[in-house]
């Protein structure tokens, strides 16, 4: 029973991290999940929310959910919280340029009304563009918390799950002489760089949303 409760909490935690989801609750019978009730804001279509829940749960714990058991109820715009008001960081802007074989990527993220921008440059190799994008995102996140050198890109990979391309990132978080690996994913909807930013923020938000900005 204790193990089942832990699994339920883990799945609910994953669901609650999906973009647009406000809360999620599982209903089980005889150790089987029979219903998943999700409360979401109106920023995304219910079908997209369901697909992202399926992909997130499959990627993170290897469990394949039946979309038929997932029901989504949406709140109107007048009762939802403003983007970033919960302390979570979100993508605002991406700029990508190439000059003489060198790629320059500028990322702007926001938390509520506050915006943070960072730029990285490097060889314009296809795989390296994803790493540069993730690295620029980390630099912007560090600016948002007034820290430096605590976040390092471990790896960025494209994987296929349920016939969807997923961007998966691994980030190393270093603090107090300890190192922790943070994993994040995002469905690639056709824009490699945007999906990489979203996967990077997915890895980081659970950690950095609880960090207070260091005053100087």
N, C-alpha and C positions, 0 to 999 in steps of 0.2 A: 504493500500500500504506500509506504514511504517513497519507494522508487517511482511509483506511478505519479505521485504528487509532484515529485521533482521534475519528471518529464513534462507534466502539464504546465508547471511554472516556466520551464525552459521554453516550451513552444509559445506560450502566451507572451513571454518576454521578447521572442523573435518577432512575433506578429506586431507587437506594440512599437517595434523599431521601424516598421515599413512606412515609407513616406505616405502621409495622409491619414494614417491610422491614429485614432485617439485612444481607443482601448479595444482589447479582444478577450473573449472568454470561451473556454472549451467546455463542452458537455460530453461526458464519457459514460459508457455502459459496458460492464464486463471487460474492462481494460481496453475498450475500443473507443476511438473518438467518433461520436455520432453527429455532433453539431459544433460549428464554430461561429460564434456571433461576434461581429466586428462593428464598432462604431467609428465612422470616419468623417473627416471634413469633406467639403464639396470641391476641393481643389483637383480631384482626379476622378475618372470614371470608375464605377464599382467593379467592372470587369478587369480593369487594370490593377486595382487594389488586390483583387482575388489572385490574379496571375503573379503579382509580386510576392504575395504571401506564400503561394505554392513554391515559387523559386527560392525564396529566402529560407524556408524550412528545409527544403531539399538540400540546398547547398550547405547549410550550417550543421544539420544533424542527420542528413541522409534519409529523411522520412518523406515519402511521397503522399501528399494529401489529395483527396478527391474534391475537386472544385464544387461539386454538387452539395457538399455539406457546409460550405462557407456562405453565410449570409451577411450582407453589408447594409447597414443603415447609415444614412448620411445626415449631418447637421447642416443647416443653412449658413450662408456667409455671415449672417448677423450675429451668430453665437460662437463662431470659431475664434481661436486666438490668432493674433497677427503672426506671420512667419517669423520665427526666431525669438518670439517672446518667451519661450520656455528655456532659452539659453542654448538651444541647438543651433549649430552653424549651418548655413545654407549657401548654395552657389548663387552668385549674382551675375557674374560676367566672366567670359573667357576671350582672350585675344591670342591668336596664333599667327606668327609670321616667320618667313624664311629669308635669309640673306646669305649668299655665298656658302651654302651648305650648312649654315647654323640656324637652328630653330630657336625662336624666342617665344615663351609662353607666359602670359600674364593672367593670373587668377584673382578675382575679387570675390570674397565671401562676406556674408553679413550675419549679424546676430541682432535682431530687432532693427533699430535705426543706425547701428554702427557697422561700418564697412572697413574691410582690411584687404590690402592688395599686395601681392608678391610676384616676382618675375624670376624665371630661370632660363638659362640658355645652354645649348649643347648640340652635339652632332644631330643632324636631321635624319636619323635612322627611324624606321617605322616603329620598332619596339621601344626605342629610346624616347620617342615622343610621349608615350604613356608614362614612362618613369619620370620624365621632366614635369609632366602635368601633375603627377602625384606629389612630386617634390615641391613644386610651387604652392600646391594646396597646403602642404605641411608648413611651409614658411608663413603663409597667410594665417594659419591657425596659431602658430607660435606668436605672431604679432598680436592676435586677438587676446592672448593670455599674457603677453609681455614676458615670454620665455624664449630661450634660444638653445638649439642643439639637443633638445630632448626627444625629437621625433626624427626617425630615419626610415626611408623607404627600404623595405626588405625585398619585395618582389611584386610584380604586376603581371597577371596572366589573363588570357582569354580562354574561357572554357565553354563547352556546350552542355546544357542541361535542358531536358524536355524540349529539344529543338529550338532553344533560345540561346543566344550568345550572352555570356555573363562575363563582366569584368570583375576579377577578384584581386584584392590587394592585401599585402601583409605589411604592417607597420610596426617598427620597434619603438616602444616608449621607454625612455630611460629617466629614472628619478630615484633619488636617495640610494644610489649605488645598486639599484635593482633594474632589471630589464624585463619588459613584458611585451609579448607579441599580440597585436590587435589585428583582427581580420574583418574585412568588409567586402560587400558585393553590391553590384548594381546590374540590372538588365541593360544590355546595350541596345538602344532604340535607333541606332544608326549614326550616332556621334560618339566616336571613340573617346575623345577628350572629355566631353561632358560626363560620360558614363564613368570615366576614371576618377573625376572629381567627386562624383556622387558615391562611388565605392570607397574612396578615401575618407570622405566625411562619415560614411556609414561605420567605418572602422573606428573613427575617432570620437564621434559624438557621445557615445556612452561614457567615455573616459573624460573628455575635456569639458563636457557640459557641467560637470560637478566641480571644476576647478575655478576658483575665483581669480579674476584678473589681478596680477601683481601690480601694486601701486609703485610709482617712481617719483 
